[in-house]
C-alpha cells in the first residue's frame, strides 16, 4: 500500500524500528517520535499527510492519553494505542477518548500491520454514497456524519458503530452482534465498551441521540419516529 504515511510514537527505539521495518516492507512511509511532545509537533507539521498513528501510552514528557486528547480536538485520524498494560479499564478509557484500535504489548508485528491495513482499507474503501436517516446524513466517500450541514466529529470506531446502527434501522441488535460486525475481530473485553461508545454518540448527536434506543436485555436499535 503505497503513499500511506504512519506516525510511530514510542519511547523505545527498538520497538519503533521493529514496527517501522514491518511497515516499510509493506510499502508504507513512516514518521517517528520518541515522546508525546515531539509527537504533537510532528503531527502539527504533517497532519495533511499522516494517515494513521501508532501511539504508545507510557512515554516521557507527555503520555499517550494526553497526546490523544489533543489530537482529537482537531482530527479524526485513525489511532491505534499501544500499551504494556492489559487492563480492561484502560481499554474502556481509550475507547471513550476516541481510540480506533487497542493493542497490548507484547504483540505480533504481523498482526499489528494487519490491523493497520484493515483500518486504512475501511477508511479509504467506503462506497461513494450519501444516505439520510432522520436528519442525520452519512457521506461514505468522505467518511463523515453531518446534521443540518454541520459535521459531527467522530472517531473511526464511533463512525462505524453509528453507520452500522443506522443501516440496520428498526432492527434490535445484540451487543455480541455489534461487536462482531463493528469491531470485526474476536473481542474478549467487556460489552461496556459498546455502552461507552453509545453514550458518546448520543451526546454528539444532540437531540437526535434519542434515535439510538436501548433494548433491555438485548442491546440497541436505531429508530426514527
N, C-alpha and C positions, 0 to 999 in steps of 0.2 A: 504494500500500500504506500505509494509514493506521495510526496508533498504533504504529509501529515506531520505536524510538529508536536512533540510531547515534552512538557516540563517535568523533570525529575527532581523532587525535593527530598533530600535525606542527608543527615549529618554524617553518615558513614560512607566514606569514599568507595570502599569495596562494594557496598550494596549498590551505589549509583552506577559503578562500572558494570556490575553484573547485569543490571536492568538495561543499561544503555546497549551493551553488546547484543542482547537478545532483540531489542527493538530495532537497532540498526540493521541486524541481519534480515529483518522483515521489511526493510525499506523506509523506516521512519527516520526523521531527523529529531535530534534531542537538544534540549537546553538543560542546564543543571544549576542547582542552588544547594548550598550546604547548611543554610539556616533560614528561618522564617522571614527575616527582614530582607535578605537577598532575594528570596522567592518573590516577594511582593514587588521589589524593584524590577526584577526581570519580567514579571508578568505585566507590569505597567508599561514597560518599554516594548513588549512584544505581544500585547493582548490580541491584536488582529490576526496573528498567525499561529497562536497556540491553540491546538485542537483538543487537548486533554492534559490534565495534571495528575501526576502520581505524587501524593503528599503524605510524608511521614508525620506521625503525631508528636512524638517526643523529640524536640530539637532545641538547641540553644537560642537565646535572644527572643525568639517568638515561636510558640508552639504551633502545631498544625491546626488546632481548633481556631486560634486567633487568625491565622492566615485564611482559613476557610471563611470565617465570618466576614472578613474584609473583602475578599474576592466576591462573595455572594451579594455584596451591596451593589455591585455594578455588572456582574457577569454570571451567565448560566453555563459557562464552560464545564464539560463533564469532569468530575473529580473523583479519583479513586484514593481512599485513605489507606495508608499502610501503617500497621501498628504491631508492636510486640505483645500488646495486651490482647486477650481473647475474651474480655468480659462483655456479657450481653448488654449491660448498661452503657458501655462505651459505644456499641453498635447503635443502640437506640438514640443516643446523644448525637452521634454523627449523622444519622438519617434526618433527625429533626433540624440540624443545621444546614442540610442540603447536600449531603454526600450522595453520589450516584452509585458507588460500589464501595465495599469494605473488605479488605483482605488482611488477615492476621499473619504475622511472621512466625515461624519460617514458612515460606510459600514456594511453590514451583514456579520458576521464571516462565516456563512454557504456559502454565495456567494463567499467569498474570498477563502475558501477551495475548492469550486467547480472550481474556476479559476485555482488554483494551480494544481488540479488533471487533468484538461483539458490540461494544458501546458505540464505537465510531461508525460501524455499519448501520446501527439503528438510527443514529443521528443523521447520517447522510442519505440513508436509503428510503426515507418515508415517501409514500406516493404523493403526487402533486394534486392536492385537492383541499378545498376549504369546506368544512361542514359546520352546521349551526345547530345548537341544542339549547333551547330556552334562552336565547340571547347570548350564549357562550359560543364563540367561534374557534374552531381548530384549523390552523393553517399547517398542514403536514409538510409542505415544502419548506416553510420557514421554521418549523417546529415551534410554533408559538400558540398561545391561547390568549384571546382578547375578549373584552366585554365593552360594548359600546365604543369600539375603536381604540380602546386602551389596552395595551399588552399587560398581561399578568405575569409577573416574574416567578417562574417555577424552576426547580431543579429538574434534571433529566428524569429521575425516578418519579417525582410528583407529576410531571407531564405525562409520562407513560401510564401511570395509575389513573389519572383523570380521563385520558383518552380511552383506556380500557373500560372504565365505568360508563362513559358516555356512549361508546359504540355498542354496549350491551344494555342500552336503556330499557328500563322496566323489568330487568331480569335480576333476581336475587342471587348474589354471588357470594359464595363462602370465602372465608379467609384463605383456606387452602387453595382454592381455585385462583384467587387473586395472586397469591404467592407464585403459583406455578406458571401463570401467564404473564405476569408483570416482571417478577424478579428473574424468571426464565432460567432458573437453575435450582438444585436442591438446597433449600434454605433450612437450617437447623435451629434458628433462633426463635424467639417468642413472637407470637402473632401480634403482639403490641406494636411491633414495627409498623404494621398496616394502620393501626389505630392512630399512631403518631402522625403518619402521613395524611390520613383523612382529616385529622384535626387542623393541620396546617392548610390543607386545601380549602376546607370550609372557611377558614379565616381569610384566605387570599381571595376567595370568590365573593366575599361580602354577602349581600342578601341572597345571592344565588347559591350560596353554600348549602341552603336548605334542600337543594335538589338531591344532595347525597344523603340518602336515608339509611338509618341504622336498622337492620333486620335482626331483632333479638334472637340470639341462639344460632344465627347463621353467619351474617356478615354485613354486606352493604348493597345498596341498589341506587342507581341514578334514575330519578323520576321527576319529570317536569309536569306540574299541574297548575 
